[in-house]
Amino acid sequence: MINGPGRMSPSQIKEQLAASDTTTSEMIRFVFGSVLKRRGLVALNVALLTMMAGLNFVVPQFTKNIIDHALPHSITTELYRNVTLLILTTILLGIITFASTYMMQMLSQRAITELRIKTYQFILKQDYAFFQDTKTGDLMVRLTSDISNLQMLISANTFGIIGNLFTFVGVLCFLFWQNWQLAALVSVTFPILFITIRFFRTRIRESFANVRTAQSKINNQLQATLTEIELIKSYTTEIPETQKFESIANESNTYSLTATKWQAIFQPLVTLINTIGTATVLLFGALLVMNHQMTIGDLVAYLAYVTMLQDPIRSFSMLMNVFQTAQVSYDRIKNILSYTPTITEITQPAPFPLPLSTSIQLHDVNFDYQSGTDYALKNVFLTIPVGQTTALVGRSGSGKSTIVKLLTRLYDCSSGHITFDNIDIKSFALKDLRQNIAVVSQEVTIIDGTIGDNITYGSQPTDVAAIWRAAELADIASFISQLPQQLDTPVGERGIKLSGGQKQRLSIARALLKDAPIVILDEATAALDNESEKAIQHALDNLMVTKTSIVIAHRLSTVHKANQIIVMDEGQVAESGTHDTLLKNKGIYKKLYDAQFE
């Protein structure tokens, strides 16, 4: 797609959608913003995590008491008491863990659902150029996989770090109070762990960024293949398409293996560093036991606390992978949300004039799809009278469909302006403008639903009789009535169960039911045979008696009754007048007309 002044070029959009270097704190504020709206639940969960940290701290004391007191003196009551307390504490710990995990999952799911809906709404609000310049598969990855990766960031495991932090601080203080020499020895491993994490962080994040990009390419290829399957089958390009997919899949595999390699090195390395710390404590602690400076129970408890101290570090290192994956996904989602639409609405829009009383006008309109290229429309002055039919004809690429896109504000003029009853088109809300225009295009869009869903799409709830009347006028009612499910008949994805002519009739019925005051027919009967075209044309003629109609057609035989015929040539208005007048002028229109009947 090519853009004009004020619109983003394809390269600019690609740059905007590229991964950016975002700080972790910014991502956390973004993701946790929804969670923090429910401060009561968050505070309760923090309290539960604090209780979990306290219970985890108590557990090693039961083992110490059994080893140092119950066993040496054969005190069975002490043994039973500590074992019972150990079991009860573990049960209580399990209950609190369940409550905390479930609560955090609930908060996480709500937050991610809100984010997914917000992103979906934001994407739908983007202008036409955005969808022309972005890949469908890539948007799908951002709405599904990328948002799911952010959910991992606010999972119960992530929030468990809060409890682990309490545990870490409390246990470290206790270890220094218990034996500062052993605590100092195990603390030596902390800077080593920090350096290791920093070293691997950048590499893992880069690898995951490449993986996400490759996954988007796979989705784009799958989406393109499935939507172009008829073309692929017709031209027997299964092998080239498979080779293309194989190349993309192998690229994804390479990036995934690279990410796996860094993770595979990282996790054992962290375990090794932690084991060295534990082994150091075990060595010097055992020497202290041999010198009667520490009891066996103290050493066992101390080792348990060292493990508790290392667990937060280990979980943090594992969580780092989640952070890296989430940050890559956040960058991609953030860049979608930072896109600024070029088609904007004013703060206080004017009401659309109903009914229209004078005309629709184009005043010295120029338009180019991309800055620096030839204009698609050049100095166009055009008046479309209200309540009449205006036909736009001309060779392919002459600017006919571009005028339609400007009238519906899929694009804005590069210069000049368009008015409805002398009110600038930019003064209206987009919804108000487009609800009063019904467009039937040659490229029919059928939604994956029933026949009734397709006819009523975009219209207010209506009765069944009105739907059947629209179907009658579109010459498709007899076909529908022969189906077992009639209006409730599924049409399949993209209307695969319908013929081209049936799809076109459905789109015409949809426009008839909408009953908008302005009707645009862009090659609306192109997919129909001559007999069906005549039947539908008669219905459209009856409909357009009270409408302001704009008809684009290559078959000039379908527009000879138009009140006004505009002949476009190379983006300019070359001729205008009635059918008979233009034939007498012996200009471009007569040449086009004669060429169709040679």
Protein Blocks (a to p, Z undefined) as FASTA:
>chain_A
ZZdehiacfklmmmmmpccdddfklmmmmmmmmmmmmmmlmmmmmmmmmmmmmmmmmmmm
mmmmmmmmmmmnopaklmmmmmmmmmmmmmmmmmmmmmmmmmmmmmmmmmmmmmmmmmmm
mmmmpcfklmmmpcfklmmmmmmmmmmmmmmmmgmklmmmmmmmmmmmmmmmmmmmmomm
lmmmmmmmmmmmmmmmmmmmmmmmmmmmmmmmmmmmmmmmmmmmmmmmmmmmmnopmmmm
mmmmmmmmmmmmmmmmmmmmmmmmmmmmmmmmmmmmmmmmmmmmmmmmmnopacfklmmm
mmmmmmmmmmmmmmmmmmmmmmmmmmmmmmmmmmmmmpccfbdcdfbdcddddddfkbcc
dehiacdfbghiacfbghiacdddehiacddeddehilpmmmmmmmnomaccfbdcddee
hiafklpcfklmmmmpccddfbdcdddddfklmmmgoiacddfklmmmmmmmnopmmmmm
mpmnlmmpcebjhhlmbcfklmmmmmmmmmmmnopabdcdehklmmpcfklmmmmmmmmm
mmmmmpccddddfblmlmmmpfbdcddeehiafbgcdfklmmmnopmklmmmmmmmZZ
